[in-house]
Amino acid sequence: MTSPLATPAAPFGRVLTAMVTPFTPDGDLDLDAAARLSTHLVDEGSDGIVVSGTTGESPTTNPDEDGRLLAAVLDAVGDRASVVAGVGNNDTQASARLARQAAAEGAHGMLLVSPYYNKPPQAGLVRHFSTVADAGGGVPVMLYDIPGRAVVRIAPETYAVVAQHEAIVAVKDAVGDLASGARLMRETGLAWYGGDDPLNLAWLAYGAAGIVSVVSHVAAAQYASMVRAVDDGRLLDARAINQELLDVVDTIMSPSSQGAIMAKAAMQLLGVIDNRTTRSPYVDATDEQVDGLARVLRDAALLKD
């Protein structure tokens, strides 16, 4: 299935939200809440949704849950936004099975993180990415380079090889090296997406196609405005938006949150989902943390009394 927003320059849209996965209080998958949440995110300005990514607690969900979640989000917003399925795993064949499932469900794209913990050599990354992309049957792939979690970083020579694969079209960059990313954008021709909320403005200024964001759970409209401001050359306006969101970014992306915990709490505060249940090894946000989050969101005019 083709994304309704696909262009060569931005194959998955401009503001993608790495969506949290709603659970019931008992920890079961809540598909009704997932449909409401994805609809809310698109209504607020996200033109792409990533399901079963790290923020979606994918290490704790099983393939059946991943497939049902993807189907629910596609049904809810697949005609209005790009729906990208996380298919990353540190087992190549398990990742390939997820890719085949995502293709069968009709995903518009796949997010493929570097194999974590295994610490493979670069030749192993080439084989992993190529095998999983092949399994997807032509569904466009966004690689995810995040050495802070995966340990290994994708090397320039690896990008040079995998960029030749017709299904590998984009990169979510959470390396934090703007200079390297700018060079890779130029040399590979891949669409580059910022994957680290504190650097959203910087990535856009460097020419990224868009962002894959956690903070867009509460600030999709603001980030969409930032994208337009950068496109139009209104850098002062883009800076102003960035300044308004600094405390929000710090709170949601704090080490005690890892994004998912506080993003889920924020969605509960806004009344989009009923609870902030996470799966272990994450822990639910405490009442004290939620009170602090509410103050920050009110100060940024993202939560009304």
C-alpha positions in Angstrom: 0.0 0.0 0.0 1.3 3.5 -0.9 1.3 6.3 1.6 -1.2 9.0 0.9 1.6 11.5 1.5 4.6 9.9 -0.2 6.9 12.2 -2.2 10.5 11.4 -3.2 11.8 14.1 -0.9 9.6 13.1 2.1 8.4 9.5 1.5 6.7 9.3 4.9 5.5 12.8 5.5 7.1 15.6 7.5 6.0 15.2 11.2 5.8 11.6 12.3 4.8 10.6 15.8 6.5 7.6 17.3 3.3 6.5 19.0 3.0 5.0 22.4 1.1 1.7 22.6 -2.0 2.0 24.9 -2.6 -0.9 27.3 -5.4 -1.7 29.6 -4.8 -1.4 33.4 -4.0 -5.1 33.3 -1.4 -4.6 30.7 -3.3 -6.0 27.7 -3.2 -4.3 24.3 -6.0 -1.7 24.0 -6.9 -1.4 20.3 -9.8 1.0 20.8 -7.5 3.4 22.6 -4.9 3.0 19.9 -7.4 4.0 17.2 -8.5 7.0 19.3 -4.9 8.0 19.9 -3.8 7.8 16.3 -6.8 9.8 15.2 -6.0 12.4 17.8 -2.4 12.7 16.6 -3.3 13.1 13.0 -6.0 15.6 13.8 -3.5 17.6 15.8 -0.9 17.8 12.9 1.0 14.5 12.6 1.1 13.3 9.0 2.7 10.0 9.9 2.4 7.5 12.7 5.1 5.0 13.7 3.7 1.9 15.5 5.7 -0.7 17.4 8.8 1.4 17.7 10.8 1.8 20.9 8.3 4.4 22.2 5.6 1.8 21.5 7.5 -0.5 23.8 8.1 -3.0 21.0 10.5 -5.1 23.0 7.5 -6.1 25.2 4.9 -6.7 22.5 4.7 -10.0 20.5 4.3 -10.3 16.7 0.5 -11.0 17.0 0.0 -7.8 19.0 2.2 -5.8 16.5 0.0 -7.0 13.6 -3.2 -6.2 15.4 -2.0 -2.8 16.4 -0.8 -2.0 12.9 -4.2 -3.0 11.5 -6.1 -0.9 14.0 -4.0 2.2 13.2 -4.2 1.7 9.4 -8.0 1.4 9.7 -8.2 4.6 11.8 -5.9 6.9 9.9 -4.3 5.1 7.0 -6.2 7.2 4.4 -4.9 10.4 6.0 -1.4 9.7 7.2 1.6 7.5 6.6 1.6 4.5 8.9 5.0 3.0 9.5 5.5 -0.3 11.2 8.4 -1.0 13.5 10.0 -4.3 12.4 13.3 -4.1 14.2 14.7 -7.0 16.1 18.2 -8.3 16.8 17.3 -11.6 15.1 17.3 -11.1 11.3 14.8 -13.8 10.6 12.4 -12.5 13.3 12.7 -9.1 11.8 12.0 -10.5 8.3 8.8 -12.2 9.6 7.7 -8.8 11.0 8.4 -7.2 7.7 6.3 -9.8 5.8 3.5 -9.3 8.3 3.7 -5.5 8.0 3.5 -5.8 4.2 0.5 -8.2 4.4 -1.3 -5.8 6.7 -0.8 -2.9 4.2 1.8 -0.8 6.1 3.0 2.3 4.1 6.5 1.9 5.4 8.7 0.0 7.8 11.1 1.3 10.5 14.2 -0.9 10.8 16.5 -0.3 13.7 20.1 -1.6 13.8 20.3 -5.0 15.6 20.8 -4.2 19.3 23.0 -6.0 21.8 24.5 -8.3 19.2 26.9 -5.6 18.1 27.3 -7.0 14.6 30.1 -6.0 12.2 29.2 -3.6 9.4 28.9 -6.6 7.0 26.3 -8.0 9.3 24.3 -4.7 9.2 24.4 -4.8 5.4 23.0 -8.4 5.4 20.4 -7.6 8.1 19.0 -4.5 6.4 19.0 -6.1 2.9 17.4 -9.3 4.1 14.6 -7.5 6.0 14.0 -5.1 3.1 13.7 -8.0 0.7 11.2 -9.7 3.0 9.0 -6.5 2.9 8.3 -7.1 -0.8 9.0 -3.5 -1.8 7.4 -1.7 1.2 9.6 1.4 1.7 12.1 1.2 4.6 13.4 3.8 7.0 16.6 2.7 8.7 17.0 3.7 12.3 20.5 4.6 13.4 20.6 4.9 17.2 23.9 3.8 18.6 22.9 4.8 22.1 20.5 1.9 22.2 21.9 -0.4 19.5 25.6 0.1 20.4 26.8 -0.1 16.8 26.6 2.9 14.5 25.9 2.6 10.8 29.1 3.4 9.0 29.3 5.6 5.8 30.4 2.6 3.8 27.4 0.6 4.9 25.1 3.5 4.0 26.7 3.5 0.5 25.8 -0.1 0.0 22.3 -0.2 1.4 21.3 3.0 -0.2 21.4 1.1 -3.5 18.5 -1.1 -2.3 15.4 0.1 -4.0 13.2 -0.3 -0.9 15.6 1.5 1.5 14.6 5.1 1.1 15.1 7.0 4.4 16.9 7.2 7.7 15.8 8.1 11.2 19.0 9.6 12.7 19.4 9.6 16.4 23.2 9.7 16.3 23.4 13.3 17.3 26.1 14.1 14.7 24.7 16.8 12.5 27.8 17.3 10.4 28.0 13.6 9.6 24.3 13.5 8.9 24.5 16.4 6.5 27.3 14.7 4.6 25.4 11.4 4.4 22.3 13.2 3.2 24.4 14.6 0.3 26.2 11.4 -0.5 23.5 8.7 -0.2 20.4 10.6 -1.6 18.3 9.0 1.2 15.6 11.1 2.9 16.8 12.1 6.3 14.5 12.3 9.3 15.6 13.8 12.7 15.1 11.2 15.4 16.0 13.1 18.5 13.5 15.7 19.7 16.1 18.1 21.2 17.6 18.4 17.7 14.4 18.8 15.6 15.1 22.4 14.6 18.7 21.7 13.9 17.9 18.7 11.6 15.3 20.7 9.7 17.8 23.6 9.2 20.3 21.0 7.9 17.8 19.9 5.3 16.1 16.9 6.9 12.9 15.7 5.2 11.1 15.8 8.5 11.2 14.5 12.1 10.1 11.3 13.9 9.1 12.7 17.2 7.9 11.6 20.7 7.1 15.2 21.9 4.7 15.5 18.9 2.3 13.6 21.1 1.6 17.0 22.6 3.1 19.4 20.0 2.3 18.0 16.6 0.8 21.3 15.5 3.8 23.3 16.7 6.2 21.0 14.9 4.2 21.2 11.7 4.4 25.0 12.0 8.2 24.7 12.6 8.5 22.7 9.4 6.6 25.2 7.4 8.7 28.1 8.9 11.9 26.4 8.0 10.6 25.7 4.5 9.6 29.3 4.1 12.9 30.7 5.4 11.3 32.1 8.5 14.1 31.0 10.9 13.2 33.4 13.7 9.7 32.0 13.8 11.1 28.4 13.9 13.4 29.4 16.7 10.5 30.9 18.7 8.6 27.6 18.4 11.7 25.7 19.5 12.2 28.0 22.5 8.5 27.5 23.6 9.0 23.7 23.6 12.3 23.4 25.4 10.9 22.5 28.8 8.4 20.2 27.3 11.1 18.3 25.4 13.3 18.1 28.6 10.4 16.7 30.6 9.1 14.1 28.2 12.6 13.0 27.0 14.1 12.9 30.5 16.1 9.8 31.5 13.4 8.8 33.9 10.9 8.7 31.0 12.8 7.5 27.9 10.0 9.3 26.1 7.4 6.6 26.4 6.6 6.9 30.0 5.9 10.6 30.0 4.3 10.7 26.6 1.8 8.1 27.8 1.2 10.2 30.9 0.6 13.3 28.7 -2.0 11.5 26.6 -3.8 10.5 29.8 -3.7 14.1 31.0 -5.2 15.3 27.8 -7.9 12.7 28.0 -6.9 10.9 24.9 -6.2 7.5 26.6 -7.7 6.3 29.9 -4.5 5.3 31.7 -0.7 5.4 31.5 0.0 1.7 32.0 3.4 0.6 30.7 4.9 -2.9 30.6 8.0 -3.9 32.6 10.8 -3.0 32.6 9.3 0.4 32.2 7.4 1.8 35.2 4.3 4.0 35.1 4.8 7.7 35.8 4.3 8.6 39.4 1.6 11.1 40.5 4.4 13.5 41.4 5.9 13.2 37.9 2.5 13.7 36.3 1.9 16.9 38.4 5.2 18.2 37.2 4.4 17.3 33.6 1.0 19.1 33.9 2.7 22.3 35.0 5.2 22.2 32.1 2.4 21.6 29.6 0.3 24.4 31.1 3.2 26.8 30.9 3.6 25.9 27.2 -0.2 26.4 26.6 -0.5 22.7 25.7 -2.8 21.8 28.6 -5.8 23.8 29.8 -7.0 23.9 33.4 
